[in-house]
Amino acid sequence: MRIDLLHIWNVVVFSGLCCLILFIAFITSIAPVYTLVFLMLPVFALIALIKFRLAVLCILFITAGFIPKQLTPSFYVAGGELRLEDCILGLLFIICLIRVAFRNNRFINNSIYYPFYFLFSLIILGTILAFGLRNKLLFILIELRIFFYWIYPFILAISIQNKNDLNYALKFVVILSVIVSAAVIIQGITGVQLRNYGTEIETLETLGKHSHGIIRSRFGGNIVIANFSFVYILARVGKKEISLQVGLLILTLIGFAIIISFGRGAWMGSFVSILALSIWLGRSSFIRIWTIIMILCTIGILTTLTIKPEFFDVIIDRALSVGEEIDRGGSFMWRKMENAHAIQTIQNNPIFGVGIGGEFKRPDKSGYIMGKSETHYLHNSWYFFMIKFGIIGILFPIWLTIAVFHKTRKLNTSLSIASASALLMPIVVGATQMDWINPRGILCITTIIGLLAAHANLERA
């Protein structure tokens, strides 16, 4: 009787996988949630050791919100929340250090990293000051967790060792942007939440009035890499590096999603990015790019009138209501009050700031605050850096911007110009949004920086 060894091996592998699935299901049904985290981390570590670049990029997919909450658990340590992506980022950082130590990596010295070294020095000093001032331990831990995400550009850049790796990473980012954009569009049309965010969809409100039947579907921090993907593809099309048909398909999807996300800051940031890109690329590309934008606008209007005509009226109304929104208050008034507290705190602590976890305002006389982090966390990213580190803190985003534009001027490629142009979005909206001071926003900003650093490394090699 002839024994089929391959068949036996397939049976063994299949049985083993079934047992593993049942074991994990059993453990997660009886064990605390953090047990699942520690079961998943070794699996992720194995993936990282085999395909480091893929593991580094996967964290973007995890934070994009497509994995159910049950599979991305969080738990509390010393009163602060620790999420699966935090553990994965820490694991990647350790593997990154090992790779640098044992592989003689030549891609660890880049001038674009200098602003980050400055920031890390400020974080160390801010932490020392925080304990000296006896800031709340919970707030210190929360902010240190957030600042930890600024290490991502180093990890991403080191994971890219050649031009094939860079092309792979760029395709991953663009495809992720397309997937997120498709989800934003579907959510906006159907009202069905597809991503793992509590405030991902809501009824659109303008000037205190709810637009019934119109759902606002948010990008979250992913708007930054969606905008990057948009201007990167636009640059490639403008320079005739990819076909117009493929470019238009991607641009239409991402552009339409940005429009119906109804974020006026995102609209302004995207416009500034496109304008900077078209100017930087020169006269011939300028004409080609704005011709494409006009085509996209025509497609967008026709699509909107076909799918949901109400969208068009709401978009016009929302775009023209900025002045009245400022006069009437609303969210602008709340941000204005935050800024007043922030300015007073900066004036009182101009040299060292209030340290990591330091509060910039107190609850009102009744003791009321909107949330547990309201007294130390505000919408204005620029004031945030000055509150925590003193006036000198604002040098970090300024230095980073200068470093990116200097690197872009030297490289002068579609990727570098798109990176600098896309960075203008969080720079423009940083005065009203938290993209620079929340994990998802930081991860998206540092993705752009990491890709640019990797590109510069390869051009120099």
Buried (B, 14 or more C-beta within 10 A) or exposed (E): EEEEEEEEEEEEEEEEEEEEEEEBEEEBEEEEEBBBBEBBBEEBBEEBEEEBBBBBBBBBBBBBBBBEEEEBBBBEEEEBEBBBBBBBBBBBBEBBEEBBEEEEBEBEEBEBBEBBEBBBEBBEBBBEBBEEBEBBBBBBBBBBBBBBBBBBBBBBBBBBBEEEBBEBBBEBBBEBBBBBBBBBBBBBBEBEBBBBBEEBBEEBBBEEEEBEEBBBBBBBBBBBBBBBBBBBBBBBBBBEEBEEEEBBEBBBBBBBBBBBBBBBBBBBBBBBBBBBBBBBBEEEBBEBBBEBBEBBEEBBEEBBEEBBEBBBEBBEBBEEBEEEBEEEEBEBEEBEEBBEBBBEBBEEBEEBBBBBBBBBBEEEEEEEEEEEBBBBBBBBBBBBBBBBBBBBBBBBBEBBBEBBBEBBEEBEBBBBBBBBBBBBBBBBBBBBBBBBBBBBBBBBBBBBBBBBBBBBBBBEE
